[in-house]
Amino acid sequence: AFAQMDLAPDELLTRLDDLVGQSAEEQWGELGSPGGPFEDVTTGATCLYAVYDPVSRRCVMARAGHLPPAIVHPDGALTYPDLPAGPPLGLGGLPFESMEIELPVGSLLALFTDGLVEARDRDIDHGLQTLGEVLADRDASLEELCDRAVARLLPDGTTADDTALLLVRTRELGTAQVAEWELPAEPVAPGHARELATRQLRDWGLEDLSFSTELVVSELVTNAVRYAAGPLHLRLIRDRTLLCEVADTGHTSPHLRHSRDDDEGGRGLFIVAQLVQRWGTRYTRSGKTIWTEQSFPADGDG
């Protein structure tokens, strides 16, 4: 649920820590005393959370007492980023910190629990070294690497701790898949944004999305002009879906509401929500970005 809110990794861990740190009575409220086998089992749990942007190739991550990820670069170099540890969830104390790193295309990112690399007859450093040796094979598929890592590190198939391994290989969205423009925060900006978006969709062969995208762009840019300062940034991303982003320097997000029949405004964002599959707000140090996601037409070439 927190991940769907598009929070920064350190803020997400802070909210998760607050939730885990609540007493059982606070969590259950009027539902009565939990008294079950799962009471307080999350206190002291660790977490690693990362977000990768395939446009900028930058990965932002934060951890709560968890082991840092392993990164295998395209040249075969293995690194474990010096990511600030932060306390395990629910214990409080030090704040969580995010780290941002740039990952070359084709980098391998491995997230894992300590149950994979630490055992009674093996210290954690030896386990990390073994994992790095397995991940160094650039020709193997992700599935093969997972199988080999488990076979090497858990040869008898048993462990005293929970074991998880997640492997991802980074990619990049090329310039042909991304279009972005800077617009002044002026009344003419919505019209100009519609023209730019329509022209780009025509170049991508996505004319069927022109009507909905024009409405989305017009509403988001109009809100930015009205309630925030410039400059504004409009970005369209053609990936598995069509993403539309409008960024400004304000930190106040518009809220979806149902307008009454006699209201003169307030329907724009409601209409946008009906036209797209998902939408949300992403906050940055310099402001915010409102984004929407639309599926490609069933008979399109997207």
Buried (B, 14 or more C-beta within 10 A) or exposed (E): EBEEEBBBBBBBBBEBBEBBBEEEEEBBEEEEEEEEEEEEEBEBBBBBBBBBBBBEBEBBBBBBBBBBBBBBEBEEEBBEEEBBBBBBBBBEEEEBBBBEBEBEEBBBBBBBBBBBBBBEEEEEEBBBEBBBEBBBBEEBEEEEBBBBBBEEBBEEEEBEEEBEBBBBBBEBBEEEBBBBBEBEBEEEBBEBBBEBBBEBBEEBEBEBBBEBBBBBBBBBBBBBBEEBEBEBBBBBBBBEBBBBBBBBBBEEBBEEEEEEEEEEEBEBBEEBBEBBEEBEBBBEEEBBBBBBBBBBEEEBEB
